[in-house]
Each structure stands twice: as structure tokens, then as C-alpha cells.
Amino acid sequence: MKKLLSITIVAALVVLSACEKKDLLDVKPNTDLNAATTFNDSARTIQFLIGTYSDIAFSFGYRRYTYASNISAGTAEGCDEAVHRLSGATQPFVFLFNGTMNAAQTQPYEYMWWRPWTNIRRANVFLANVENSPLSPGLKTQVKAEARFLRAWYYSILLKNFAGIPLIGDRVFDASDQIDMPRNTYEECVDYITGEMDAIANDLPLEHDALNYGRITRGACLALKARVLLYAASPLFNGGSVAENEELKKITAYPAFDQQRWKKAADAAKAVIDLNHYALYEDNTTAPGYGFSRVFLLRKNTEYILPGMQTPNKTMEGFALPRSRTNGTTQTAPSQNLAEAFGMKNGKPITDPTSGYNPNNPFVDRDPRFNYTFIYNGTLWYSSGTGNKAPLYTYDGAPNDGYRTVAWSTGYWWRKMMDDNTAGNAGPNTERCLPLIRFAEILLNYAEASNEMDNTAEAYEQLKLIRKRAGIIPGADGLYGLKPNMTKAEMRTVLQNERMVELAYEDHRYWDVRRWKIAHETQNVTMKAMKVTRVNATTYTYEVVPINVNAQHVFKDANYLFPIMQTELGKNKNLVQNPGY
């Protein structure tokens, strides 16, 4: 036991030397540490806790498979949002979209299993030893609450990926222990995570000082609770399991539907709003929707509730910008499927004949968020060649960045969360931190849960806030393009689309279509590209075409959840496999 604990402590401190928050984490690993030497020292005690923070964003977006395969890819490339340059059958994200997921080939999900468990153990080691530290009583209370949040955060990742998992409480297992705990029910897991948030919220501050920015706050507790309860109320988990076995139904969902779960989700989201501490970051003066663009590039802002902290960086510019703007290899590109979800600046969908959408000039007068999510033909971007912004062309045959310069081209490149005043191959770093939970999500959560409780009027109010910040024109009726007097079903469809737009590339879409149980409709699709053809220097034509690689996505019932690895089932005979595997 002592040997395993020492390894855990040293590993946690080694991680610290590479962590992002240098003011807190700039330490050298000490390989001569054990529980006594770590927790008898206040600085090392805090350092151990920060080690548990180091993986908090490990599953976010493009970081999901950086750990497993050293590639920048995630759930966006595994659903209808995006495509990736790699298309081989054994690539982890390919399993996500082609219906071949299984319990033996574990690349798509093994890190989603063992990395949370590693950090749950770290949190339990900390909680078992922190009382022996020389920290003040008040600080002990706070850091114990932080550790309990982090433990619940990692449990929530497991729950989202696999449904019910074993709840181990405060136990710290030795390498020689026989771990034979069964999976807890979905309900027990939800109750545990939300109960932990209720227990610790008041032990945490609403805001930390500048030195400690990025550490867990009361708002983060309430926001995680709101997210977990929204998922719990959703069709897949609210009595909608695809399992046929009664025991497995309880592990993968609530066994029966309960409308009141939507009320719990609405109340939890409203509790975050009622803190009156967060607000959408809005700037429609610089340009319509400019605040939507800048919020991701401000290290500290009014909207981030749980940030994934990073040092100044150009990480995304290095892998997501096209060839002319990076020295690296472009990894990913957004799809035409995603582009079609974005409406017009008047708030109307492009399918509405009165919207003003022109398929012969498809980038004009779009929802301002379109311009801050996609690079498209003619987008201005910082160029190392000119030292200022220059057009970036995506037409068929354009040098470096055009359609078919790579086989998987979509006619778009990502812009979201990036700064057009810099590039991967030139220019300054950004202050980008990752939006693990932001206030816009909470407003959309509240709108969705309110609508399901027949309070469609409240859903309208939240959507108007989101669209106002987006720079959409309010219109004479002040509805920002929303159809008046929508039914619950109509509002549900609008909200699902709004999440696809507002939260694009933020690790939501893949999970949303599953919890809504609409993945059979949205993911059994042909992935599309926008082929732009240059006629002359000022004239282009536009054609929507299938992408050239892995155009057809396949979804099966089993794909609502990931399988439990076969190796884990072999080690613990009390684990049961998810349905369909």
C-alpha cells in the first residue's frame, strides 16, 4: 500500500511540472516523497491537489485523443460536426461514427475509463491525508471541497460515457486488493454526484483571487449539478434505456420516466443564474457577435464558470488552421452539415423562404456566429507573408487551403476559439482557456428544461439573451427571428438547433443527440462539403457535395453508450456489459 501511495504522490507531482497554471504549479518533481513527507508540508499538500486538477480538461474536444493517439481529435470528428484528416478504420474517432464500436478494440474509450479512475483515486488519497497537513482549518475545508468536486467531475465523465459505474466512496485501493464491486445504478450515480455538489457548494467561494483563478468555485458546483440533472431528465436516461435486461436498464438509465426530473434540471440551472455572478460576454459594438468570438480568448471573463486553464498558447492555431497559416499538419475541418444549422442574421433558418438565404452566395448575411465558427472562401486571417490579414481561399484548386488540396476537405476550416490576429506559423500567443462549462450552456439548459415543463415562455427569454449576444437582429417583434407562439415540440427543435450552433466544437453535440435519443436521425447521415468553384477573380459558384472520405456515418442502438473494456470485465466478474456489446 505504501509503495502504491508513493507512486501516486510522485506521479501527481511530476504532472505538476508540465501543468498550465505556472503561478500555482511551477514546481519540480520530488521522487523521495510519501504520504508523510507530502502531507506534512503545506505547499506539497496543495501541489498534490493541483495534480488532480491537471486532467480536468483531458476529455474536452480536440484533447480527447491527444492522450491516446497524439492526434488532435475528439467527439466533433465522431459526429456530424467535423471530419479528420485520418480516416483509417482503427482511428479512435472513426469507431465513433461508423458503427464498429466493440469491447475489444478500446482506442475510442479506454482513456475515458482509466483516466477518471486515476484521478478519483488521487482525490481519495488527498482526502484521506489532508487532515494531517499543517493547512489552516478554513483552508482545509476549502481544499477538501475542491477535491470532492474534482472527484465528482471525473465520475460525471464516466457516467456520460458509460452510464452507471461503481461508486467507491472514500476508499483507496491497494494494487493487491481484489476489486469486485458491481456497477451502481444510474440513479445512485446521479444522486451521488448531485449530493456531493449540495454538500460542498457553500464551502467554496464564488470567485478566487487572481493567483488562484481557475480553481473550483461555488458556481462550478451548481453548474455541474445542473448539467448532470439535465442529462438525467433527457429521453435516453429518463426511462429510455435501450437495454432489455431489467438489471441493465437500472444501470444505464432510470427504469421509468418521471416528468419531475425536468423540474429538477430547471431548478438547478436557475440556481446558477440566481447567483447573479455570471453573464454572457457581449460586444456588438466592435462588430455584431464579436463578444461570442472573444469570450474564448479572454483568460478571465464573465461567462466562464469552469475554465480549463492554459498558459498563453497557439495550440489550436497549430492543428486547426489550414496549411498557409500553420507549420503543423492540419487535423480537422468543420462539415457542411454543421454549417447548415446556422441561420441568417435576422435569426431565421436558411430553409425559411423569407430568410434571405441565397445558395448562390451562401456566406452573406449569416448569423454572426457563422463568421466566428468557420473560415470560408475569402475569410481574412493573419498571414506570416504579409504581416497583416490577407484573404484565405478555399475554392477548388486554391493553393494550400482550397477544396481537394487534401482528400478530406470540406470547403471550410475551423475559426471558433481562435484569433484571426495570429497564426500557427507567426504572430503572438493567445490567452485562450477552454470552456468546460460556460454561462451560455446554463441558459440553454434552463431553456430546455423549462420548455419540457411546459414553460415555453421562459425558453423564449433565454434564447433571446443568447441571440442578442450573438449579434442577431432583434426584429420589430423583438424575437430575434424566433417564430412566435411556438408549441413545446417546435421549441424543442429550435433549442436543439441552437445548442448545435452556440456550442459547436465544445464537446456537446455528440452527447446531445444521444441523450435526446435522436442519433438515429442525425448521425445516420451523409457528411457534406461545400465545393466552391472559381469562375474568375470576383465570381464563384457553390455546390454542396458529399465529402470524399468516409462520407456515410452509421449509428446503432449500442452506440448510445461506450462498452466496458473486455479486460475490465475479465478482472471484475461483477461488472456487466452495456447493451449491444
CORGIRA-V351778 format. One record per residue. N is the residue number from 1. RES is the residue in one letter. PHI is phi in degrees with one decimal (* if undefined). OMEGA is omega in whole degrees, -180 to 180 (999 if undefined). Layout:
<<N/RES/PHI/OMEGA> <N/RES/PHI/OMEGA>>
This chain:
<<1/M/*/-179> <2/K/-62.7/180> <3/K/-62.7/-179> <4/L/-65.2/178> <5/L/-64.0/178> <6/S/-61.9/178> <7/I/-61.2/179> <8/T/-60.2/-178> <9/I/-65.1/-180> <10/V/-62.8/180> <11/A/-60.2/-180> <12/A/-63.6/-179> <13/L/-75.1/174> <14/V/-62.8/178> <15/V/-57.1/-175> <16/L/-59.4/-176> <17/S/-64.7/180> <18/A/-109.2/-175> <19/C/-75.2/-172> <20/E/-80.1/-172> <21/K/-82.5/-171> <22/K/-64.0/-180> <23/D/-64.0/179> <24/L/-92.7/-162> <25/L/-116.6/-177> <26/D/-79.6/-177> <27/V/-128.9/177> <28/K/-98.9/179> <29/P/-65.7/178> <30/N/-117.9/-175> <31/T/-88.4/-180> <32/D/-112.2/-174> <33/L/-122.8/170> <34/N/-142.3/-176> <35/A/-59.3/-177> <36/A/-65.1/-176> <37/T/-70.9/178> <38/T/-75.8/-171> <39/F/-90.4/169> <40/N/-88.9/-178> <41/D/-122.2/-175> <42/S/-65.4/-179> <43/A/-64.5/-180> <44/R/-67.6/176> <45/T/-62.0/179> <46/I/-66.0/179> <47/Q/-61.3/179> <48/F/-63.6/178> <49/L/-61.4/-178> <50/I/-63.6/174> <51/G/-59.1/178> <52/T/-74.0/174> <53/Y/-71.1/-166> <54/S/-60.9/-179> <55/D/-102.8/-171> <56/I/-60.7/-180> <57/A/-106.8/-173> <58/F/-63.1/-177> <59/S/-101.1/-177> <60/F/-75.2/169> <61/G/45.2/-174> <62/Y/-64.1/-178> <63/R/-81.7/-173> <64/R/-57.2/-177> <65/Y/-106.9/172> <66/T/-62.5/-179> <67/Y/-67.9/-172> <68/A/-83.5/-169> <69/S/-131.5/-178> <70/N/57.2/175> <71/I/-125.8/180> <72/S/-92.6/-178> <73/A/-159.0/-180> <74/G/-160.4/-177> <75/T/-70.2/178> <76/A/-59.0/180> <77/E/-77.6/178> <78/G/-99.2/177> <79/C/-137.1/-174> <80/D/-89.8/-179> <81/E/-80.8/-166> <82/A/-155.8/173> <83/V/-126.2/-179> <84/H/-122.1/-177> <85/R/-66.1/-180> <86/L/-91.1/-174> <87/S/-131.8/-180> <88/G/-64.4/-174> <89/A/-62.6/-178> <90/T/-98.2/175> <91/Q/-67.8/-172> <92/P/-59.0/-178> <93/F/-76.3/177> <94/V/-66.5/175> <95/F/-56.8/-176> <96/L/-66.7/-174> <97/F/-111.3/-176> <98/N/-110.0/173> <99/G/75.4/-176> <100/T/-106.5/-180> <101/M/-57.3/178> <102/N/-153.2/-173> <103/A/-86.0/-178> <104/A/-98.2/178> <105/Q/-94.9/-163> <106/T/-100.0/-176> <107/Q/-53.4/-175> <108/P/-70.4/-169> <109/Y/-144.0/-175> <110/E/-63.2/179> <111/Y/-69.5/178> <112/M/-72.1/177> <113/W/-93.9/-170> <114/W/-81.3/-180> <115/R/-69.3/172> <116/P/-59.2/180> <117/W/-63.8/177> <118/T/-59.2/-177> <119/N/-79.4/172> <120/I/-62.9/177> <121/R/-64.9/177> <122/R/-57.3/-180> <123/A/-61.8/180> <124/N/-67.8/175> <125/V/-61.0/179> <126/F/-61.8/-178> <127/L/-64.7/180> <128/A/-74.1/-172> <129/N/-120.9/-171> <130/V/-64.9/179> <131/E/-63.7/179> <132/N/-83.5/-176> <133/S/-82.9/178> <134/P/-85.0/178> <135/L/-63.4/178> <136/S/-67.0/179> <137/P/-55.9/-180> <138/G/-64.6/180> <139/L/-70.4/176> <140/K/-58.8/180> <141/T/-59.7/-178> <142/Q/-66.0/-175> <143/V/-70.5/174> <144/K/-64.3/177> <145/A/-64.7/177> <146/E/-61.2/-180> <147/A/-63.2/179> <148/R/-68.1/174> <149/F/-61.8/-177> <150/L/-59.4/177> <151/R/-59.7/179> <152/A/-66.7/178> <153/W/-59.4/-180> <154/Y/-69.2/173> <155/Y/-62.4/-179> <156/S/-65.2/176> <157/I/-66.9/176> <158/L/-59.5/-178> <159/L/-62.8/-180> <160/K/-66.5/-177> <161/N/-81.5/-168> <162/F/-122.6/-170> <163/A/70.0/-170> <164/G/-55.3/179> <165/I/-132.3/176> <166/P/-64.1/174> <167/L/-99.2/-173> <168/I/-102.0/180> <169/G/61.9/-178> <170/D/-96.8/-174> <171/R/-67.6/173> <172/V/-117.5/-175> <173/F/-82.8/173> <174/D/-87.8/179> <175/A/-61.5/-179> <176/S/-89.1/-179> <177/D/-69.8/173> <178/Q/-88.6/-178> <179/I/-95.6/-176> <180/D/-129.5/-178> <181/M/-73.8/177> <182/P/-77.0/175> <183/R/-73.3/172> <184/N/-73.8/178> <185/T/-69.6/177> <186/Y/-58.8/-180> <187/E/-61.0/180> <188/E/-62.8/179> <189/C/-68.0/178> <190/V/-61.8/-180> <191/D/-61.9/-180> <192/Y/-65.2/-177> <193/I/-63.9/-178> <194/T/-69.3/176> <195/G/-64.1/176> <196/E/-61.7/180> <197/M/-64.6/177> <198/D/-62.1/-175> <199/A/-70.9/-171> <200/I/-107.4/-171> <201/A/-54.8/-176> <202/N/-77.2/175> <203/D/-89.2/-176> <204/L/-119.4/180> <205/P/-78.1/173> <206/L/-68.5/-179> <207/E/-150.5/175> <208/H/-95.7/174> <209/D/-71.5/-173> <210/A/-59.5/-178> <211/L/-65.3/-175> <212/N/-109.2/180> <213/Y/-59.0/-177> <214/G/106.7/176> <215/R/-80.7/-170> <216/I/-67.6/180> <217/T/-122.7/176> <218/R/-60.1/180> <219/G/-61.3/178> <220/A/-62.9/178> <221/C/-60.8/-178> <222/L/-65.9/-179> <223/A/-71.0/177> <224/L/-64.0/176> <225/K/-57.7/-179> <226/A/-62.5/-180> <227/R/-66.5/-179> <228/V/-61.9/-180> <229/L/-70.8/175> <230/L/-63.7/177> <231/Y/-60.4/-178> <232/A/-63.0/-180> <233/A/-82.6/-172> <234/S/-75.7/-171> <235/P/-53.2/-177> <236/L/-63.2/-174> <237/F/-102.9/-178> <238/N/-94.1/-180> <239/G/83.8/-173> <240/G/-113.4/180> <241/S/-57.5/176> <242/V/-87.9/179> <243/A/-71.1/175> <244/E/-99.3/178> <245/N/-74.0/-176> <246/E/-63.6/178> <247/E/-62.5/-178> <248/L/-70.1/175> <249/K/-58.9/-179> <250/K/-70.7/180> <251/I/-76.7/-174> <252/T/-99.5/-180> <253/A/-173.1/165> <254/Y/-67.6/-177> <255/P/-69.1/-178> <256/A/-140.5/179> <257/F/-71.2/175> <258/D/-141.9/-179> <259/Q/-59.0/-176> <260/Q/-66.7/176> <261/R/-65.0/175> <262/W/-66.9/178> <263/K/-64.6/177> <264/K/-60.5/179> <265/A/-66.4/179> <266/A/-64.3/180> <267/D/-62.4/-178> <268/A/-68.8/177> <269/A/-65.8/179> <270/K/-64.1/178> <271/A/-63.3/176> <272/V/-68.4/179> <273/I/-59.2/-175> <274/D/-72.9/171> <275/L/-64.8/-178> <276/N/55.0/-177> <277/H/-114.3/-176> <278/Y/-118.4/178> <279/A/-153.9/172> <280/L/-62.4/176> <281/Y/-80.6/-170> <282/E/-119.5/172> <283/D/-153.6/175> <284/N/-104.3/179> <285/T/-86.3/178> <286/T/-59.3/176> <287/A/-168.3/178> <288/P/-56.0/177> <289/G/76.9/-176> <290/Y/-61.4/179> <291/G/-61.5/177> <292/F/-60.6/-180> <293/S/-72.4/-171> <294/R/-78.7/-173> <295/V/-58.4/-178> <296/F/-77.4/-174> <297/L/-108.5/177> <298/L/-104.3/-177> <299/R/-56.4/177> <300/K/-130.4/-179> <301/N/-152.9/-175> <302/T/-75.9/-169> <303/E/-100.9/-177> <304/Y/-72.3/177> <305/I/-98.8/175> <306/L/-132.2/180> <307/P/-89.5/168> <308/G/-92.8/-170> <309/M/-70.4/176> <310/Q/-141.6/170> <311/T/-72.7/174> <312/P/-50.1/-169> <313/N/-154.9/170> <314/K/-130.9/-176> <315/T/-56.5/-177> <316/M/-68.5/178> <317/E/-61.3/-179> <318/G/-76.1/-176> <319/F/-115.4/-174> <320/A/-106.6/177> <321/L/-76.3/-179> <322/P/-74.7/-168> <323/R/-54.0/-176> <324/S/-68.9/-175> <325/R/-119.7/179> <326/T/-150.1/172> <327/N/-90.3/-178> <328/G/-88.8/177> <329/T/-101.6/179> <330/T/-63.1/-171> <331/Q/-103.1/-164> <332/T/-149.6/177> <333/A/-150.4/178> <334/P/-73.5/-175> <335/S/-96.0/170> <336/Q/-65.3/176> <337/N/-56.0/178> <338/L/-67.6/-178> <339/A/-58.5/-177> <340/E/-70.7/177> <341/A/-74.9/-178> <342/F/-82.0/-179> <343/G/-86.3/-177> <344/M/-106.7/-178> <345/K/-67.1/174> <346/N/-86.2/176> <347/G/88.4/-178> <348/K/-87.6/178> <349/P/-68.8/-177> <350/I/-68.3/178> <351/T/-81.5/179> <352/D/-80.4/-179> <353/P/-59.7/-179> <354/T/-93.7/-174> <355/S/-76.0/-176> <356/G/91.6/180> <357/Y/-66.5/-180> <358/N/-122.5/-179> <359/P/-61.8/177> <360/N/-87.9/176> <361/N/-151.6/-162> <362/P/-73.9/-176> <363/F/-100.4/-175> <364/V/-88.7/174> <365/D/60.7/177> <366/R/-81.5/169> <367/D/-41.6/-178> <368/P/-52.6/178> <369/R/-64.9/175> <370/F/-60.0/-178> <371/N/-67.3/-179> <372/Y/-100.0/177> <373/T/-110.0/-174> <374/F/-118.2/158> <375/I/-93.6/180> <376/Y/-132.4/-173> <377/N/-56.3/179> <378/G/96.0/179> <379/T/-58.5/177> <380/L/-82.6/180> <381/W/-149.2/180> <382/Y/-54.2/-179> <383/S/-121.2/177> <384/S/-65.8/-179> <385/G/-72.0/-177> <386/T/-103.5/-176> <387/G/77.7/175> <388/N/-147.0/-178> <389/K/-75.0/178> <390/A/-142.4/-179> <391/P/-61.8/176> <392/L/-115.3/-172> <393/Y/-102.9/-179> <394/T/-119.7/-178> <395/Y/-68.2/-178> <396/D/-59.5/180> <397/G/94.9/178> <398/A/-61.0/-179> <399/P/-57.4/173> <400/N/71.7/-165> <401/D/-114.3/-171> <402/G/-80.1/176> <403/Y/-57.8/179> <404/R/73.4/169> <405/T/-68.6/168> <406/V/-130.3/-173> <407/A/-63.2/-174> <408/W/-96.7/-176> <409/S/-58.4/177> <410/T/-114.4/-174> <411/G/85.4/177> <412/Y/-131.7/166> <413/W/-132.0/-179> <414/W/-70.3/170> <415/R/-120.8/-172> <416/K/-57.7/179> <417/M/70.7/180> <418/M/-114.4/-175> <419/D/-108.1/-179> <420/D/-76.0/176> <421/N/-95.4/177> <422/T/-147.0/-179> <423/A/-148.6/180> <424/G/-67.4/-177> <425/N/-108.1/179> <426/A/-172.4/176> <427/G/90.7/-174> <428/P/-78.8/172> <429/N/-71.7/174> <430/T/-103.1/175> <431/E/-97.4/-174> <432/R/-56.8/167> <433/C/-118.7/-170> <434/L/-91.0/-177> <435/P/-84.4/-180> <436/L/-67.2/168> <437/I/-142.3/176> <438/R/-127.7/-170> <439/F/-63.9/178> <440/A/-58.5/177> <441/E/-61.8/-179> <442/I/-62.0/178> <443/L/-62.8/179> <444/L/-70.0/175> <445/N/-61.3/-179> <446/Y/-64.1/179> <447/A/-61.8/-178> <448/E/-64.4/-178> <449/A/-66.5/178> <450/S/-63.1/180> <451/N/-61.2/-180> <452/E/-69.0/174> <453/M/-95.0/177> <454/D/68.2/175> <455/N/-104.4/-177> <456/T/-65.3/179> <457/A/-59.9/179> <458/E/-67.3/177> <459/A/-61.9/176> <460/Y/-54.6/-175> <461/E/-62.5/-180> <462/Q/-69.6/179> <463/L/-64.4/179> <464/K/-64.9/176> <465/L/-63.2/-180> <466/I/-62.1/-176> <467/R/-74.2/176> <468/K/-62.4/179> <469/R/-63.4/-179> <470/A/-69.7/180> <471/G/87.5/178> <472/I/-74.3/-179> <473/I/-69.4/-176> <474/P/-67.6/-177> <475/G/79.0/-177> <476/A/-62.4/-179> <477/D/-91.9/178> <478/G/68.1/-177> <479/L/-101.3/176> <480/Y/53.9/176> <481/G/85.2/179> <482/L/-74.3/176> <483/K/-65.7/179> <484/P/-71.9/172> <485/N/57.3/178> <486/M/-69.6/171> <487/T/-75.5/176> <488/K/-57.8/-179> <489/A/-64.6/178> <490/E/-64.3/179> <491/M/-64.7/178> <492/R/-57.6/180> <493/T/-63.9/179> <494/V/-64.1/-180> <495/L/-64.5/178> <496/Q/-63.1/178> <497/N/-70.2/-179> <498/E/-62.9/177> <499/R/-65.6/179> <500/M/-60.4/-178> <501/V/-80.4/-174> <502/E/-63.8/-173> <503/L/-105.5/-180> <504/A/-55.3/176> <505/Y/64.7/179> <506/E/-116.4/174> <507/D/67.6/177> <508/H/-117.5/-170> <509/R/-57.8/-179> <510/Y/-53.3/-176> <511/W/-80.1/-178> <512/D/-60.0/-176> <513/V/-66.6/177> <514/R/-78.8/-178> <515/R/-65.8/176> <516/W/-77.8/-176> <517/K/58.9/176> <518/I/-118.0/-174> <519/A/-63.5/177> <520/H/-61.7/180> <521/E/-84.6/-172> <522/T/-90.1/-174> <523/Q/-112.0/169> <524/N/-85.3/-170> <525/V/-135.1/170> <526/T/-90.5/178> <527/M/-78.4/-170> <528/K/-117.8/177> <529/A/-127.3/173> <530/M/-108.3/178> <531/K/-88.6/179> <532/V/-104.4/-180> <533/T/-112.8/-180> <534/R/-84.9/177> <535/V/-88.3/173> <536/N/-153.1/-172> <537/A/-60.8/-177> <538/T/-123.8/-174> <539/T/-123.1/179> <540/Y/-135.3/170> <541/T/-115.8/-172> <542/Y/-131.7/-179> <543/E/-143.0/176> <544/V/-85.1/-176> <545/V/-134.9/173> <546/P/-66.8/173> <547/I/-65.1/-172> <548/N/-82.6/-175> <549/V/-130.8/176> <550/N/50.3/-175> <551/A/-68.5/-175> <552/Q/-96.4/175> <553/H/-93.1/-178> <554/V/-128.7/177> <555/F/-128.1/177> <556/K/-124.2/-179> <557/D/-53.9/-179> <558/A/-59.2/-174> <559/N/-76.2/174> <560/Y/-64.8/178> <561/L/-132.9/172> <562/F/-85.0/176> <563/P/-75.8/168> <564/I/-78.7/-178> <565/M/-56.9/180> <566/Q/-59.5/179> <567/T/-64.1/179> <568/E/-70.6/177> <569/L/-63.4/178> <570/G/-69.5/-179> <571/K/-80.2/-176> <572/N/-128.7/-175> <573/K/-68.6/-180> <574/N/-88.9/174> <575/L/-76.6/175> <576/V/-116.1/-175> <577/Q/-80.2/176> <578/N/-69.4/-175> <579/P/-62.3/176> <580/G/92.7/-179> <581/Y/-113.8/999>>
